[in-house]
Amino acid sequence: MTISYMKLWHRLLDKSMTKTELQKAAGLSWASIAKLNRGGNVNTSVLLRICKVLDCDFSDIMEIVRDKAVDGKASGVPSDQGEQKA
């Protein structure tokens, strides 16, 4: 599973706000903005500051993206768990 911040970037567009403006308004470092750009892990205090500036909740700026296995099922979930073969 990975984290996607696409909701954050869409929210900024809706508010006609740049990443630089967000960085200054929330008091974030460029390293935090870079991590967000890469979909990396950031401290919850960073997310909280962003939410305060944008007047929103965590779920409004990020989401979990589940990895897909080759057959289209979520990875890590065996399909034959508990089944016995004849």
N, C-alpha and C positions, 0 to 999 in steps of 0.2 A: 504494500500500500504506500501511496505517496500523498503529499499535500499539494493542493493546487490553490494558487492565489489569484486565479483568473477573475473571481468575483470582485476582488479588491481593485484590479485594474479596470474592470467595467464600471465599478462604482466611481472611481476617479474620473473616468470619461463622462459619466452622467453628471458629475458635479463640476465639470470643466476645470479640474485640478490636476496639476502636474505632479510627478513624483518628487520633484524638487520642493514644491510647495508643501506636499505632505511631509517630507523629511524635515523641513523647517518647523512646520506647525506642530508636529508631534515630538520634536526634539530628538529625532533619530539620527544615528550615524549612517554614513554612506555604506558601511559594511552591512548594516541591517537591511537597507534597501537592496543591496546586491544579493543578499541571501534570499530575500523575497522574490527577486527577479529569477533566481535559479530554482525556486521552489524548495529552498532549503529550510532547515529548522531554525526558528528564532524563539527567543524567550517569550513567555506569555506576557511579560510586562511590555514588550514591544507591540504585541497584538492589542493589548489593552489601550495603549496610547493612541494607536491608529483608530480603534473603535471610539474613543472619546472625541477625537477630531472629526470623525465622520458620522458621529452620533448613531452607532449601529452595534450589532452583536458579532461575536466571532463567526457565527455561521453565515453572516452577510459578507464576509471578506475571504473566507477560505472554505475548502471542502476536502474530504478524503476521496481519493481516486483509487479504486481497487484495481490491482493488476489482473489481467486476464490470462488464463492458461491457453495453450494452443487450441484446445477443443472448445473454448469459449466459457468454460467454467472458471470460477474464482480459484486462483492458485492456493495450494495449501489445504484443500479440502478433498480428501480421497473419496472417489465415487463408490468404491466397493468396501468401505469401512463397515465391518461387522457382518459382511456377507460371507457365506461359506460356498466354496466351489465344489461341484460334484465330481 
